[in-house]
Amino acid sequence: MYIRSLKTIHMNTPASKKLHVIIPAFNEADHIVLCLASILRQTVRPRRIILIDDGSTDGTIGRATAF
């Protein structure tokens, strides 16, 4: 697998000290914001969300970063 971008999103909210979420993505710009919003609606929020972009050409990382 070729990983073009690795983006870590740090949460500024109370979080579990042990819970991290890893999201593999390839051309998921249309869905990534919904995915991130769903994660943040959970009872226990992750300390860190790691988005692994596998060479997307549709702006997945840009939309995730803007979120």
C-alpha positions as CSV (number, residue, x, y, z in Angstrom):
1,M,0.0,0.0,0.0
2,Y,1.3,3.4,-0.9
3,I,0.5,6.1,1.7
4,R,0.6,9.6,0.2
5,S,-0.7,11.5,3.2
6,L,-1.0,10.8,6.9
7,K,-3.1,13.4,8.7
8,T,-3.6,13.3,12.5
9,I,-6.5,15.3,13.8
10,H,-6.2,16.2,17.5
11,M,-9.4,16.7,19.4
12,N,-9.8,19.7,21.7
13,T,-12.5,17.9,23.8
14,P,-12.5,15.6,26.8
15,A,-11.3,12.3,25.5
16,S,-10.4,8.8,26.4
17,K,-6.7,8.5,27.1
18,K,-6.5,5.2,25.3
19,L,-8.9,5.4,22.4
20,H,-7.6,6.3,19.0
21,V,-9.4,5.9,15.7
22,I,-7.6,5.1,12.4
23,I,-9.5,5.7,9.2
24,P,-8.1,4.3,5.9
25,A,-9.4,6.4,3.0
26,F,-9.2,6.4,-0.8
27,N,-11.3,9.0,-2.7
28,E,-13.7,9.4,0.2
29,A,-14.2,13.2,0.0
30,D,-18.0,12.8,-0.3
31,H,-18.1,10.7,2.9
32,I,-15.2,11.7,5.2
33,V,-17.0,14.6,6.9
34,L,-20.0,12.3,7.8
35,C,-17.5,9.7,9.1
36,L,-15.7,12.3,11.3
37,A,-19.0,13.7,12.6
38,S,-20.2,10.2,13.5
39,I,-17.1,9.5,15.4
40,L,-17.5,12.7,17.4
41,R,-21.1,11.9,18.3
42,Q,-20.0,8.8,20.1
43,T,-20.3,8.6,23.9
44,V,-16.5,8.2,24.3
45,R,-14.5,10.5,22.0
46,P,-11.2,9.4,20.7
47,R,-8.0,11.1,21.9
48,R,-6.8,11.1,18.3
49,I,-8.2,10.5,14.8
50,I,-5.6,9.3,12.3
51,L,-6.7,9.6,8.7
52,I,-4.6,7.5,6.3
53,D,-5.0,8.7,2.7
54,D,-4.0,6.1,0.1
55,G,-3.4,8.4,-2.8
56,S,-6.8,10.1,-3.1
57,T,-7.3,12.5,-6.0
58,D,-10.6,14.0,-4.9
59,G,-9.6,16.2,-1.9
60,T,-10.3,13.8,0.9
61,I,-7.5,15.3,3.1
62,G,-8.6,18.9,2.4
63,R,-12.2,18.2,3.5
64,A,-11.1,16.3,6.6
65,T,-8.7,19.2,7.5
66,A,-11.5,21.8,7.0
67,F,-13.8,19.8,9.3
